[in-house]
Amino acid sequence: MTPDQIARRYENLPGFELLDYSEAAVPLWQLNVEAVSVIRRGLQPIKEFILRSLEAGLESSDLPGFLGVDESIVKGGLLDLVGDKFVSTSDGVTVVTEVGRKALKEGLSTPADEILSVLFDGITRRVVGSLSFDFVPPREVEDGAVAEIPATPPNQPSIQDLFLTEVDRVLAEQSGGRLEVSRDILRLKRIARHRRLFRRVVALVFRSTKGEIRTRFIVNGVPDEGLEQRFAEHGGNLRKGLVRSFADRYIQSGARAHLGQETARRVLDQSEYQNRQRQVSIASLKMVSLRRREAAAERGEIPKDQKPSEDDLRMAIEAEALARKELTQAPVRPAAVYEAAELLHRALAEARRSLSISTRGLAPHLADRTLLKRLEALAKRGIQISISVNEDAVDWRSRGKDWAKAFDGMKDLARRFPKSFVFKNSKEKRYYYLSWDGEVALVANRPTLSNFGKIRSFDQFAGFVIQDPELITAYLARANR
């Protein structure tokens, strides 16, 4: 599932409101740990065969013929086994010693100093395995493509934070099980090297009516309750700056004032909106589930009889369309935080006459090559496109070549399609819009195509969807004065 689908699926938390969500980077440390271990290894094959043959009751003189090897090889092996005290010879009789029987059963053990590589989770403060992790490139964190979740506490781990039993268990799991592990760790001496890494999750930030903050972490589409609990226990939800927010009344009144008096007066009641939005979410997620099952059956991952029928798909499509129709009948309604991404996707796919976007600036992971290609395709069809950025956005080019490429890409489209593509500056810094064909407009406090670079805080979202053509025309005229 996409982050937007995940946010829609898990938005309902009793007693809480979803404020914000994002793909997020959970901090990890890759540690090189100096340890004292006992390394286990098997016996050389010829020596093992000799020992097992003697253990079975054969005489040493019978071994060359029984094993089918030269007598000199057997004699050399026996000399080595005597030197290792695995066998003893008395009165011409060679027998396996207790040490030899133990070697047959457990193999050889040798003490050794070695470097162990393990991962340490900055939230749970525990050693973790890496087999199923989706790692985040540091560049995505720096550019703000994902939000950085701070380690709690922020200090890097020390040797005292590592438990030998946990290190041993994780290394065993990563090696395929205890029987495959060739070492026993006796002592962890010190951490020789720290390296910061991140793993990808989706973070959902909620707030209760009493102001309590709660953060949920979705890993591979499933809530990780252990991660959530540890984050809360270590004070993550209480960290100053985790959520940049103001009083609900201030945010909502500011957004309504920006809409204009007539538009604000016709906003759908909040409780009715939530009920209609919930129906859309249920229908949408059911449709996603059916499509996933259909694809899995076609790939042979599940039995063909589990593939949804044509009737199942038809009924799901009709149910989703009906739920969306109920939601779109209101002239103005509140917007959910995950709808910003959904509506941009719809705008690029559905626009037939016009597309208007205002934004704070242009972030490279949002205004990327894919978006520029889609805007180019619309411009070639003669669709009237208007992209408005804050006048300070030109300075963002200094953040690096990718930031400059996003800005220059828009300017290039405006140069190549002067009759259908307008790229202009704006002074607006608080509210932004996305509209297409004069039929749908999203007005929100979140820029459509930008952020401010590295994200370490979540924002309280406030937005409205205008669905009345006259109100949209009036709003755009006022916003572009």
Protein Blocks (a to p, Z undefined) as FASTA:
>chain_A
ZZklmmmmmmpcghiacfbdcddddddddddddddddddddddfklmmmmmmmmnopafk
lmmmmnopafklmmmmmmmmmmnopacceehiacddfklmmmmmnopadddddddddddd
fklopacdfklpccddfklmmnopaccdddddfbdcdfklpcfklmmmmmmmmnopaklp
ccdcfbdfbdfbdcdddddddddddddfkopacddddeehiacfklmmmmmmnommmpgh
kagcddfklmmmmmmmmnopklmmmgccfklmmmmmmmmmmmmmmmmmmmmmmmmmmnop
acfklpccfklmmmmmmmmmmmmmmmmmpmbdcddfklmmmmmmmmmmmomkbccdddfb
dcfklmgmklmmmmmmmmmnopacdddddfklmmmmmnojklmmmmmmmmmmmmmmmmlp
ccdddfbfkbccddehhlaccddfbdfkbcehjafbdcdddddddfbfklmmmmmmmmmZ
Z
